[in-house]
Amino acid sequence: MYSQLIKDILIGMEHTDEAKREMIQFCRQQYEENDGELRCINEFERDYRPSKAIWWYTRESFLYRILNKALRIQDIDVLYKLRFFIADLHKQLHAGVSMGSVSRYTQHCSHKLEPFSNE
């Protein structure tokens, strides 16, 4: 129930360019010593589209690691900073993406795409 409430709040918030900038700044701080991840963050900032949220999440990169850790330990502060991306990921997962597509993503990356339960 607690997870559902957090999800509903994060997804229900307005997601502005400022939310995206805040998320990117946070991610850069987390990986300030890692040139490879900083390049990936720059690529995300330059090329990200909401329709590619699943693709970005399943990529072996900063988003997967930061989001999964925050979900695992229920770090509300980090989840709030990632609200921009969480909302897009949720929308894409629930906007008619066929289970076959999600299954292919899951098989490709060897992990589940279940950041939130639907209980």
Order of alpha helices (4+ residues) and beta strands (2+ residues): alpha-alpha-alpha-alpha-alpha-alpha-alpha-alpha
